[in-house]
Amino acid sequence: MPGFINAPNHVPEKQRYYQQAFKNHTRLWKIGPRSGVIITTFNIAMWGTFGASMYAMTRKVLGYNTWFQEE
């Protein structure tokens, strides 16, 4: 357990990093080092789900109850 007791405190460094980016009017979700990957994954999932829903809704309006078959 001595590693936990003598561990350096990195909170002030990270706090300065985030506060400096926030002063430059950077959005909070764009500040972190992995934010690009997270935002890209989220956008793909969100727009993919939206597109699939619109496709299924259009097929339902046209009278088809399945995704691919023309019955």
mmCIF file of the N, C-alpha and C atoms, coordinates in Angstrom:
data_MODEL
# 
_entry.id   MODEL 
# 
loop_
_atom_site.group_PDB 
_atom_site.id 
_atom_site.type_symbol 
_atom_site.label_atom_id 
_atom_site.label_alt_id 
_atom_site.label_comp_id 
_atom_site.label_asym_id 
_atom_site.label_entity_id 
_atom_site.label_seq_id 
_atom_site.pdbx_PDB_ins_code 
_atom_site.Cartn_x 
_atom_site.Cartn_y 
_atom_site.Cartn_z 
_atom_site.occupancy 
_atom_site.B_iso_or_equiv 
_atom_site.pdbx_formal_charge 
_atom_site.auth_seq_id 
_atom_site.auth_comp_id 
_atom_site.auth_asym_id 
_atom_site.auth_atom_id 
_atom_site.pdbx_PDB_model_num 
ATOM 1   N N  . MET A 1 1  ? 0.783   -1.212 0.000   1.00 0.00 ? 1  MET A N  1 
ATOM 2   C CA . MET A 1 1  ? 0.000   0.000  0.000   1.00 0.00 ? 1  MET A CA 1 
ATOM 3   C C  . MET A 1 1  ? 0.821   1.271  0.000   1.00 0.00 ? 1  MET A C  1 
ATOM 4   N N  . PRO A 1 2  ? 2.137   1.225  0.131   1.00 0.00 ? 2  PRO A N  1 
ATOM 5   C CA . PRO A 1 2  ? 2.873   2.491  0.167   1.00 0.00 ? 2  PRO A CA 1 
ATOM 6   C C  . PRO A 1 2  ? 2.784   3.253  -1.157  1.00 0.00 ? 2  PRO A C  1 
ATOM 7   N N  . GLY A 1 3  ? 2.495   2.557  -2.271  1.00 0.00 ? 3  GLY A N  1 
ATOM 8   C CA . GLY A 1 3  ? 2.369   3.264  -3.544  1.00 0.00 ? 3  GLY A CA 1 
ATOM 9   C C  . GLY A 1 3  ? 1.198   4.219  -3.557  1.00 0.00 ? 3  GLY A C  1 
ATOM 10  N N  . PHE A 1 4  ? 0.142   3.849  -2.862  1.00 0.00 ? 4  PHE A N  1 
ATOM 11  C CA . PHE A 1 4  ? -1.016  4.725  -2.807  1.00 0.00 ? 4  PHE A CA 1 
ATOM 12  C C  . PHE A 1 4  ? -0.757  5.936  -1.915  1.00 0.00 ? 4  PHE A C  1 
ATOM 13  N N  . ILE A 1 5  ? -0.011  5.757  -0.868  1.00 0.00 ? 5  ILE A N  1 
ATOM 14  C CA . ILE A 1 5  ? 0.238   6.850  0.072   1.00 0.00 ? 5  ILE A CA 1 
ATOM 15  C C  . ILE A 1 5  ? 1.197   7.871  -0.527  1.00 0.00 ? 5  ILE A C  1 
ATOM 16  N N  . ASN A 1 6  ? 2.237   7.415  -1.210  1.00 0.00 ? 6  ASN A N  1 
ATOM 17  C CA . ASN A 1 6  ? 3.260   8.312  -1.738  1.00 0.00 ? 6  ASN A CA 1 
ATOM 18  C C  . ASN A 1 6  ? 3.042   8.665  -3.207  1.00 0.00 ? 6  ASN A C  1 
ATOM 19  N N  . ALA A 1 7  ? 1.877   8.391  -3.731  1.00 0.00 ? 7  ALA A N  1 
ATOM 20  C CA . ALA A 1 7  ? 1.612   8.668  -5.143  1.00 0.00 ? 7  ALA A CA 1 
ATOM 21  C C  . ALA A 1 7  ? 1.542   10.181 -5.377  1.00 0.00 ? 7  ALA A C  1 
ATOM 22  N N  . PRO A 1 8  ? 2.092   10.643 -6.499  1.00 0.00 ? 8  PRO A N  1 
ATOM 23  C CA . PRO A 1 8  ? 2.013   12.074 -6.786  1.00 0.00 ? 8  PRO A CA 1 
ATOM 24  C C  . PRO A 1 8  ? 0.584   12.481 -7.145  1.00 0.00 ? 8  PRO A C  1 
ATOM 25  N N  . ASN A 1 9  ? 0.250   13.696 -6.813  1.00 0.00 ? 9  ASN A N  1 
ATOM 26  C CA . ASN A 1 9  ? -1.086  14.221 -7.080  1.00 0.00 ? 9  ASN A CA 1 
ATOM 27  C C  . ASN A 1 9  ? -1.064  14.944 -8.429  1.00 0.00 ? 9  ASN A C  1 
ATOM 28  N N  . HIS A 1 10 ? -1.745  14.377 -9.424  1.00 0.00 ? 10 HIS A N  1 
ATOM 29  C CA . HIS A 1 10 ? -1.772  14.962 -10.766 1.00 0.00 ? 10 HIS A CA 1 
ATOM 30  C C  . HIS A 1 10 ? -2.998  15.840 -10.997 1.00 0.00 ? 10 HIS A C  1 
ATOM 31  N N  . VAL A 1 11 ? -3.826  15.985 -10.000 1.00 0.00 ? 11 VAL A N  1 
ATOM 32  C CA . VAL A 1 11 ? -5.056  16.763 -10.162 1.00 0.00 ? 11 VAL A CA 1 
ATOM 33  C C  . VAL A 1 11 ? -4.775  18.228 -10.520 1.00 0.00 ? 11 VAL A C  1 
ATOM 34  N N  . PRO A 1 12 ? -3.832  18.914 -9.871  1.00 0.00 ? 12 PRO A N  1 
ATOM 35  C CA . PRO A 1 12 ? -3.592  20.316 -10.248 1.00 0.00 ? 12 PRO A CA 1 
ATOM 36  C C  . PRO A 1 12 ? -3.137  20.486 -11.699 1.00 0.00 ? 12 PRO A C  1 
ATOM 37  N N  . GLU A 1 13 ? -2.325  19.542 -12.210 1.00 0.00 ? 13 GLU A N  1 
ATOM 38  C CA . GLU A 1 13 ? -1.882  19.620 -13.608 1.00 0.00 ? 13 GLU A CA 1 
ATOM 39  C C  . GLU A 1 13 ? -3.071  19.495 -14.562 1.00 0.00 ? 13 GLU A C  1 
ATOM 40  N N  . LYS A 1 14 ? -3.908  18.502 -14.315 1.00 0.00 ? 14 LYS A N  1 
ATOM 41  C CA . LYS A 1 14 ? -5.071  18.291 -15.180 1.00 0.00 ? 14 LYS A CA 1 
ATOM 42  C C  . LYS A 1 14 ? -6.066  19.440 -15.054 1.00 0.00 ? 14 LYS A C  1 
ATOM 43  N N  . GLN A 1 15 ? -6.176  19.985 -13.854 1.00 0.00 ? 15 GLN A N  1 
ATOM 44  C CA . GLN A 1 15 ? -7.087  21.111 -13.640 1.00 0.00 ? 15 GLN A CA 1 
ATOM 45  C C  . GLN A 1 15 ? -6.623  22.333 -14.428 1.00 0.00 ? 15 GLN A C  1 
ATOM 46  N N  . ARG A 1 16 ? -5.317  22.600 -14.412 1.00 0.00 ? 16 ARG A N  1 
ATOM 47  C CA . ARG A 1 16 ? -4.782  23.725 -15.203 1.00 0.00 ? 16 ARG A CA 1 
ATOM 48  C C  . ARG A 1 16 ? -5.010  23.501 -16.686 1.00 0.00 ? 16 ARG A C  1 
ATOM 49  N N  . TYR A 1 17 ? -4.815  22.260 -17.146 1.00 0.00 ? 17 TYR A N  1 
ATOM 50  C CA . TYR A 1 17 ? -5.011  21.925 -18.558 1.00 0.00 ? 17 TYR A CA 1 
ATOM 51  C C  . TYR A 1 17 ? -6.448  22.192 -18.996 1.00 0.00 ? 17 TYR A C  1 
ATOM 52  N N  . TYR A 1 18 ? -7.406  21.712 -18.208 1.00 0.00 ? 18 TYR A N  1 
ATOM 53  C CA . TYR A 1 18 ? -8.813  21.886 -18.555 1.00 0.00 ? 18 TYR A CA 1 
ATOM 54  C C  . TYR A 1 18 ? -9.246  23.347 -18.428 1.00 0.00 ? 18 TYR A C  1 
ATOM 55  N N  . GLN A 1 19 ? -8.760  24.035 -17.395 1.00 0.00 ? 19 GLN A N  1 
ATOM 56  C CA . GLN A 1 19 ? -9.144  25.436 -17.220 1.00 0.00 ? 19 GLN A CA 1 
ATOM 57  C C  . GLN A 1 19 ? -8.580  26.308 -18.327 1.00 0.00 ? 19 GLN A C  1 
ATOM 58  N N  . GLN A 1 20 ? -7.360  26.023 -18.795 1.00 0.00 ? 20 GLN A N  1 
ATOM 59  C CA . GLN A 1 20 ? -6.773  26.796 -19.889 1.00 0.00 ? 20 GLN A CA 1 
ATOM 60  C C  . GLN A 1 20 ? -7.562  26.571 -21.184 1.00 0.00 ? 20 GLN A C  1 
ATOM 61  N N  . ALA A 1 21 ? -7.941  25.334 -21.464 1.00 0.00 ? 21 ALA A N  1 
ATOM 62  C CA . ALA A 1 21 ? -8.729  25.048 -22.667 1.00 0.00 ? 21 ALA A CA 1 
ATOM 63  C C  . ALA A 1 21 ? -10.111 25.680 -22.565 1.00 0.00 ? 21 ALA A C  1 
ATOM 64  N N  . PHE A 1 22 ? -10.675 25.696 -21.361 1.00 0.00 ? 22 PHE A N  1 
ATOM 65  C CA . PHE A 1 22 ? -11.997 26.290 -21.175 1.00 0.00 ? 22 PHE A CA 1 
ATOM 66  C C  . PHE A 1 22 ? -11.944 27.801 -21.366 1.00 0.00 ? 22 PHE A C  1 
ATOM 67  N N  . LYS A 1 23 ? -10.836 28.435 -20.955 1.00 0.00 ? 23 LYS A N  1 
ATOM 68  C CA . LYS A 1 23 ? -10.674 29.879 -21.161 1.00 0.00 ? 23 LYS A CA 1 
ATOM 69  C C  . LYS A 1 23 ? -10.572 30.230 -22.640 1.00 0.00 ? 23 LYS A C  1 
ATOM 70  N N  . ASN A 1 24 ? -10.105 29.275 -23.454 1.00 0.00 ? 24 ASN A N  1 
ATOM 71  C CA . ASN A 1 24 ? -10.022 29.477 -24.902 1.00 0.00 ? 24 ASN A CA 1 
ATOM 72  C C  . ASN A 1 24 ? -11.337 29.134 -25.598 1.00 0.00 ? 24 ASN A C  1 
ATOM 73  N N  . HIS A 1 25 ? -12.403 28.951 -24.826 1.00 0.00 ? 25 HIS A N  1 
ATOM 74  C CA . HIS A 1 25 ? -13.749 28.668 -25.324 1.00 0.00 ? 25 HIS A CA 1 
ATOM 75  C C  . HIS A 1 25 ? -13.827 27.351 -26.088 1.00 0.00 ? 25 HIS A C  1 
ATOM 76  N N  . THR A 1 26 ? -13.077 26.370 -25.620 1.00 0.00 ? 26 THR A N  1 
ATOM 77  C CA . THR A 1 26 ? -13.168 25.020 -26.168 1.00 0.00 ? 26 THR A CA 1 
ATOM 78  C C  . THR A 1 26 ? -14.258 24.281 -25.417 1.00 0.00 ? 26 THR A C  1 
ATOM 79  N N  . ARG A 1 27 ? -15.117 23.595 -26.133 1.00 0.00 ? 27 ARG A N  1 
ATOM 80  C CA . ARG A 1 27 ? -16.186 22.848 -25.496 1.00 0.00 ? 27 ARG A CA 1 
ATOM 81  C C  . ARG A 1 27 ? -15.595 21.739 -24.630 1.00 0.00 ? 27 ARG A C  1 
ATOM 82  N N  . LEU A 1 28 ? -16.278 21.424 -23.550 1.00 0.00 ? 28 LEU A N  1 
ATOM 83  C CA . LEU A 1 28 ? -15.757 20.460 -22.584 1.00 0.00 ? 28 LEU A CA 1 
ATOM 84  C C  . LEU A 1 28 ? -15.557 19.087 -23.215 1.00 0.00 ? 28 LEU A C  1 
ATOM 85  N N  . TRP A 1 29 ? -16.443 18.675 -24.110 1.00 0.00 ? 29 TRP A N  1 
ATOM 86  C CA . TRP A 1 29 ? -16.338 17.352 -24.713 1.00 0.00 ? 29 TRP A CA 1 
ATOM 87  C C  . TRP A 1 29 ? -15.276 17.291 -25.808 1.00 0.00 ? 29 TRP A C  1 
ATOM 88  N N  . LYS A 1 30 ? -14.612 18.409 -26.118 1.00 0.00 ? 30 LYS A N  1 
ATOM 89  C CA . LYS A 1 30 ? -13.536 18.408 -27.110 1.00 0.00 ? 30 LYS A CA 1 
ATOM 90  C C  . LYS A 1 30 ? -12.159 18.599 -26.483 1.00 0.00 ? 30 LYS A C  1 
ATOM 91  N N  . ILE A 1 31 ? -12.073 18.685 -25.162 1.00 0.00 ? 31 ILE A N  1 
ATOM 92  C CA . ILE A 1 31 ? -10.817 19.010 -24.506 1.00 0.00 ? 31 ILE A CA 1 
ATOM 93  C C  . ILE A 1 31 ? -9.925  17.784 -24.331 1.00 0.00 ? 31 ILE A C  1 
ATOM 94  N N  . GLY A 1 32 ? -10.465 16.675 -23.928 1.00 0.00 ? 32 GLY A N  1 
ATOM 95  C CA . GLY A 1 32 ? -9.674  15.504 -23.566 1.00 0.00 ? 32 GLY A CA 1 
ATOM 96  C C  . GLY A 1 32 ? -8.917  14.893 -24.723 1.00 0.00 ? 32 GLY A C  1 
ATOM 97  N N  . PRO A 1 33 ? -7.876  14.115 -24.425 1.00 0.00 ? 33 PRO A N  1 
ATOM 98  C CA . PRO A 1 33 ? -7.066  13.519 -25.492 1.00 0.00 ? 33 PRO A CA 1 
ATOM 99  C C  . PRO A 1 33 ? -7.797  12.439 -26.296 1.00 0.00 ? 33 PRO A C  1 
ATOM 100 N N  . ARG A 1 34 ? -8.804  11.784 -25.713 1.00 0.00 ? 34 ARG A N  1 
ATOM 101 C CA . ARG A 1 34 ? -9.548  10.741 -26.426 1.00 0.00 ? 34 ARG A CA 1 
ATOM 102 C C  . ARG A 1 34 ? -10.899 11.226 -26.934 1.00 0.00 ? 34 ARG A C  1 
ATOM 103 N N  . SER A 1 35 ? -11.135 12.509 -26.848 1.00 0.00 ? 35 SER A N  1 
ATOM 104 C CA . SER A 1 35 ? -12.464 13.026 -27.169 1.00 0.00 ? 35 SER A CA 1 
ATOM 105 C C  . SER A 1 35 ? -12.829 12.824 -28.642 1.00 0.00 ? 35 SER A C  1 
ATOM 106 N N  . GLY A 1 36 ? -11.853 12.904 -29.541 1.00 0.00 ? 36 GLY A N  1 
ATOM 107 C CA . GLY A 1 36 ? -12.151 12.709 -30.961 1.00 0.00 ? 36 GLY A CA 1 
ATOM 108 C C  . GLY A 1 36 ? -12.694 11.331 -31.255 1.00 0.00 ? 36 GLY A C  1 
ATOM 109 N N  . VAL A 1 37 ? -12.108 10.319 -30.632 1.00 0.00 ? 37 VAL A N  1 
ATOM 110 C CA . VAL A 1 37 ? -12.565 8.940  -30.831 1.00 0.00 ? 37 VAL A CA 1 
ATOM 111 C C  . VAL A 1 37 ? -13.963 8.753  -30.253 1.00 0.00 ? 37 VAL A C  1 
ATOM 112 N N  . ILE A 1 38 ? -14.192 9.305  -29.076 1.00 0.00 ? 38 ILE A N  1 
ATOM 113 C CA . ILE A 1 38 ? -15.488 9.143  -28.422 1.00 0.00 ? 38 ILE A CA 1 
ATOM 114 C C  . ILE A 1 38 ? -16.580 9.851  -29.214 1.00 0.00 ? 38 ILE A C  1 
ATOM 115 N N  . ILE A 1 39 ? -16.311 11.074 -29.669 1.00 0.00 ? 39 ILE A N  1 
ATOM 116 C CA . ILE A 1 39 ? -17.311 11.838 -30.429 1.00 0.00 ? 39 ILE A CA 1 
ATOM 117 C C  . ILE A 1 39 ? -17.597 11.155 -31.763 1.00 0.00 ? 39 ILE A C  1 
ATOM 118 N N  . THR A 1 40 ? -16.559 10.659 -32.430 1.00 0.00 ? 40 THR A N  1 
ATOM 119 C CA . THR A 1 40 ? -16.756 9.978  -33.715 1.00 0.00 ? 40 THR A CA 1 
ATOM 120 C C  . THR A 1 40 ? -17.600 8.716  -33.540 1.00 0.00 ? 40 THR A C  1 
ATOM 121 N N  . THR A 1 41 ? -17.305 7.928  -32.523 1.00 0.00 ? 41 THR A N  1 
ATOM 122 C CA . THR A 1 41 ? -18.082 6.713  -32.263 1.00 0.00 ? 41 THR A CA 1 
ATOM 123 C C  . THR A 1 41 ? -19.535 7.057  -31.955 1.00 0.00 ? 41 THR A C  1 
ATOM 124 N N  . PHE A 1 42 ? -19.729 8.086  -31.140 1.00 0.00 ? 42 PHE A N  1 
ATOM 125 C CA . PHE A 1 42 ? -21.087 8.513  -30.805 1.00 0.00 ? 42 PHE A CA 1 
ATOM 126 C C  . PHE A 1 42 ? -21.842 8.974  -32.046 1.00 0.00 ? 42 PHE A C  1 
ATOM 127 N N  . ASN A 1 43 ? -21.202 9.766  -32.898 1.00 0.00 ? 43 ASN A N  1 
ATOM 128 C CA . ASN A 1 43 ? -21.874 10.265 -34.101 1.00 0.00 ? 43 ASN A CA 1 
ATOM 129 C C  . ASN A 1 43 ? -22.233 9.133  -35.064 1.00 0.00 ? 43 ASN A C  1 
ATOM 130 N N  . ILE A 1 44 ? -21.345 8.164  -35.222 1.00 0.00 ? 44 ILE A N  1 
ATOM 131 C CA . ILE A 1 44 ? -21.651 7.029  -36.091 1.00 0.00 ? 44 ILE A CA 1 
ATOM 132 C C  . ILE A 1 44 ? -22.848 6.254  -35.559 1.00 0.00 ? 44 ILE A C  1 
ATOM 133 N N  . ALA A 1 45 ? -22.860 6.007  -34.246 1.00 0.00 ? 45 ALA A N  1 
ATOM 134 C CA . ALA A 1 45 ? -23.983 5.269  -33.652 1.00 0.00 ? 45 ALA A CA 1 
ATOM 135 C C  . ALA A 1 45 ? -25.282 6.072  -33.754 1.00 0.00 ? 45 ALA A C  1 
ATOM 136 N N  . MET A 1 46 ? -25.212 7.369  -33.482 1.00 0.00 ? 46 MET A N  1 
ATOM 137 C CA . MET A 1 46 ? -26.423 8.192  -33.495 1.00 0.00 ? 46 MET A CA 1 
ATOM 138 C C  . MET A 1 46 ? -27.003 8.306  -34.906 1.00 0.00 ? 46 MET A C  1 
ATOM 139 N N  . TRP A 1 47 ? -26.177 8.672  -35.884 1.00 0.00 ? 47 TRP A N  1 
ATOM 140 C CA . TRP A 1 47 ? -26.690 8.850  -37.243 1.00 0.00 ? 47 TRP A CA 1 
ATOM 141 C C  . TRP A 1 47 ? -27.021 7.529  -37.910 1.00 0.00 ? 47 TRP A C  1 
ATOM 142 N N  . GLY A 1 48 ? -26.304 6.446  -37.540 1.00 0.00 ? 48 GLY A N  1 
ATOM 143 C CA . GLY A 1 48 ? -26.655 5.128  -38.061 1.00 0.00 ? 48 GLY A CA 1 
ATOM 144 C C  . GLY A 1 48 ? -28.017 4.667  -37.569 1.00 0.00 ? 48 GLY A C  1 
ATOM 145 N N  . THR A 1 49 ? -28.259 4.881  -36.287 1.00 0.00 ? 49 THR A N  1 
ATOM 146 C CA . THR A 1 49 ? -29.568 4.525  -35.722 1.00 0.00 ? 49 THR A CA 1 
ATOM 147 C C  . THR A 1 49 ? -30.674 5.376  -36.331 1.00 0.00 ? 49 THR A C  1 
ATOM 148 N N  . PHE A 1 50 ? -30.403 6.652  -36.517 1.00 0.00 ? 50 PHE A N  1 
ATOM 149 C CA . PHE A 1 50 ? -31.385 7.543  -37.124 1.00 0.00 ? 50 PHE A CA 1 
ATOM 150 C C  . PHE A 1 50 ? -31.701 7.112  -38.562 1.00 0.00 ? 50 PHE A C  1 
ATOM 151 N N  . GLY A 1 51 ? -30.652 6.792  -39.333 1.00 0.00 ? 51 GLY A N  1 
ATOM 152 C CA . GLY A 1 51 ? -30.857 6.350  -40.711 1.00 0.00 ? 51 GLY A CA 1 
ATOM 153 C C  . GLY A 1 51 ? -31.634 5.050  -40.799 1.00 0.00 ? 51 GLY A C  1 
ATOM 154 N N  . ALA A 1 52 ? -31.307 4.101  -39.915 1.00 0.00 ? 52 ALA A N  1 
ATOM 155 C CA . ALA A 1 52 ? -32.025 2.829  -39.910 1.00 0.00 ? 52 ALA A CA 1 
ATOM 156 C C  . ALA A 1 52 ? -33.490 3.033  -39.530 1.00 0.00 ? 52 ALA A C  1 
ATOM 157 N N  . SER A 1 53 ? -33.745 3.920  -38.586 1.00 0.00 ? 53 SER A N  1 
ATOM 158 C CA . SER A 1 53 ? -35.128 4.196  -38.191 1.00 0.00 ? 53 SER A CA 1 
ATOM 159 C C  . SER A 1 53 ? -35.910 4.843  -39.327 1.00 0.00 ? 53 SER A C  1 
ATOM 160 N N  . MET A 1 54 ? -35.288 5.770  -40.026 1.00 0.00 ? 54 MET A N  1 
ATOM 161 C CA . MET A 1 54 ? -35.961 6.421  -41.145 1.00 0.00 ? 54 MET A CA 1 
ATOM 162 C C  . MET A 1 54 ? -36.235 5.433  -42.280 1.00 0.00 ? 54 MET A C  1 
ATOM 163 N N  . TYR A 1 55 ? -35.279 4.538  -42.536 1.00 0.00 ? 55 TYR A N  1 
ATOM 164 C CA . TYR A 1 55 ? -35.471 3.516  -43.572 1.00 0.00 ? 55 TYR A CA 1 
ATOM 165 C C  . TYR A 1 55 ? -36.630 2.595  -43.205 1.00 0.00 ? 55 TYR A C  1 
ATOM 166 N N  . ALA A 1 56 ? -36.636 2.129  -41.953 1.00 0.00 ? 56 ALA A N  1 
ATOM 167 C CA . ALA A 1 56 ? -37.703 1.223  -41.516 1.00 0.00 ? 56 ALA A CA 1 
ATOM 168 C C  . ALA A 1 56 ? -39.049 1.929  -41.523 1.00 0.00 ? 56 ALA A C  1 
ATOM 169 N N  . MET A 1 57 ? -39.082 3.198  -41.134 1.00 0.00 ? 57 MET A N  1 
ATOM 170 C CA . MET A 1 57 ? -40.338 3.944  -41.119 1.00 0.00 ? 57 MET A CA 1 
ATOM 171 C C  . MET A 1 57 ? -40.861 4.150  -42.552 1.00 0.00 ? 57 MET A C  1 
ATOM 172 N N  . THR A 1 58 ? -39.953 4.450  -43.471 1.00 0.00 ? 58 THR A N  1 
ATOM 173 C CA . THR A 1 58 ? -40.358 4.636  -44.863 1.00 0.00 ? 58 THR A CA 1 
ATOM 174 C C  . THR A 1 58 ? -40.916 3.333  -45.441 1.00 0.00 ? 58 THR A C  1 
ATOM 175 N N  . ARG A 1 59 ? -40.265 2.225  -45.148 1.00 0.00 ? 59 ARG A N  1 
ATOM 176 C CA . ARG A 1 59 ? -40.778 0.941  -45.632 1.00 0.00 ? 59 ARG A CA 1 
ATOM 177 C C  . ARG A 1 59 ? -42.134 0.629  -45.032 1.00 0.00 ? 59 ARG A C  1 
ATOM 178 N N  . LYS A 1 60 ? -42.318 0.965  -43.768 1.00 0.00 ? 60 LYS A N  1 
ATOM 179 C CA . LYS A 1 60 ? -43.603 0.713  -43.109 1.00 0.00 ? 60 LYS A CA 1 
ATOM 180 C C  . LYS A 1 60 ? -44.704 1.562  -43.737 1.00 0.00 ? 60 LYS A C  1 
ATOM 181 N N  . VAL A 1 61 ? -44.368 2.825  -44.054 1.00 0.00 ? 61 VAL A N  1 
ATOM 182 C CA . VAL A 1 61 ? -45.360 3.706  -44.685 1.00 0.00 ? 61 VAL A CA 1 
ATOM 183 C C  . VAL A 1 61 ? -45.733 3.182  -46.069 1.00 0.00 ? 61 VAL A C  1 
ATOM 184 N N  . LEU A 1 62 ? -44.765 2.609  -46.773 1.00 0.00 ? 62 LEU A N  1 
ATOM 185 C CA . LEU A 1 62 ? -45.032 2.064  -48.100 1.00 0.00 ? 62 LEU A CA 1 
ATOM 186 C C  . LEU A 1 62 ? -45.733 0.711  -48.060 1.00 0.00 ? 62 LEU A C  1 
ATOM 187 N N  . GLY A 1 63 ? -45.899 0.142  -46.870 1.00 0.00 ? 63 GLY A N  1 
ATOM 188 C CA . GLY A 1 63 ? -46.657 -1.086 -46.737 1.00 0.00 ? 63 GLY A CA 1 
ATOM 189 C C  . GLY A 1 63 ? -45.834 -2.343 -46.607 1.00 0.00 ? 63 GLY A C  1 
ATOM 190 N N  . TYR A 1 64 ? -44.524 -2.229 -46.501 1.00 0.00 ? 64 TYR A N  1 
ATOM 191 C CA . TYR A 1 64 ? -43.667 -3.396 -46.338 1.00 0.00 ? 64 TYR A CA 1 
ATOM 192 C C  . TYR A 1 64 ? -43.365 -3.557 -44.850 1.00 0.00 ? 64 TYR A C  1 
ATOM 193 N N  . ASN A 1 65 ? -43.550 -4.769 -44.331 1.00 0.00 ? 65 ASN A N  1 
ATOM 194 C CA . ASN A 1 65 ? -43.345 -5.004 -42.910 1.00 0.00 ? 65 ASN A CA 1 
ATOM 195 C C  . ASN A 1 65 ? -41.990 -5.613 -42.589 1.00 0.00 ? 65 ASN A C  1 
ATOM 196 N N  . THR A 1 66 ? -41.130 -5.792 -43.585 1.00 0.00 ? 66 THR A N  1 
ATOM 197 C CA . THR A 1 66 ? -39.807 -6.342 -43.344 1.00 0.00 ? 66 THR A CA 1 
ATOM 198 C C  . THR A 1 66 ? -38.757 -5.363 -43.822 1.00 0.00 ? 66 THR A C  1 
ATOM 199 N N  . TRP A 1 67 ? -37.509 -5.615 -43.466 1.00 0.00 ? 67 TRP A N  1 
ATOM 200 C CA . TRP A 1 67 ? -36.409 -4.701 -43.832 1.00 0.00 ? 67 TRP A CA 1 
ATOM 201 C C  . TRP A 1 67 ? -36.021 -4.858 -45.294 1.00 0.00 ? 67 TRP A C  1 
ATOM 202 N N  . PHE A 1 68 ? -36.001 -6.102 -45.835 1.00 0.00 ? 68 PHE A N  1 
ATOM 203 C CA . PHE A 1 68 ? -35.391 -6.329 -47.131 1.00 0.00 ? 68 PHE A CA 1 
ATOM 204 C C  . PHE A 1 68 ? -36.327 -6.903 -48.172 1.00 0.00 ? 68 PHE A C  1 
ATOM 205 N N  . GLN A 1 69 ? -37.304 -7.692 -47.783 1.00 0.00 ? 69 GLN A N  1 
ATOM 206 C CA . GLN A 1 69 ? -38.104 -8.402 -48.754 1.00 0.00 ? 69 GLN A CA 1 
ATOM 207 C C  . GLN A 1 69 ? -39.282 -7.573 -49.230 1.00 0.00 ? 69 GLN A C  1 
ATOM 208 N N  . GLU A 1 70 ? -39.631 -7.778 -50.471 1.00 0.00 ? 70 GLU A N  1 
ATOM 209 C CA . GLU A 1 70 ? -40.811 -7.115 -51.049 1.00 0.00 ? 70 GLU A CA 1 
ATOM 210 C C  . GLU A 1 70 ? -41.934 -8.134 -51.090 1.00 0.00 ? 70 GLU A C  1 
ATOM 211 N N  . GLU A 1 71 ? -42.755 -8.152 -50.087 1.00 0.00 ? 71 GLU A N  1 
ATOM 212 C CA . GLU A 1 71 ? -43.839 -9.134 -50.023 1.00 0.00 ? 71 GLU A CA 1 
ATOM 213 C C  . GLU A 1 71 ? -45.119 -8.543 -50.565 1.00 0.00 ? 71 GLU A C  1 
# 
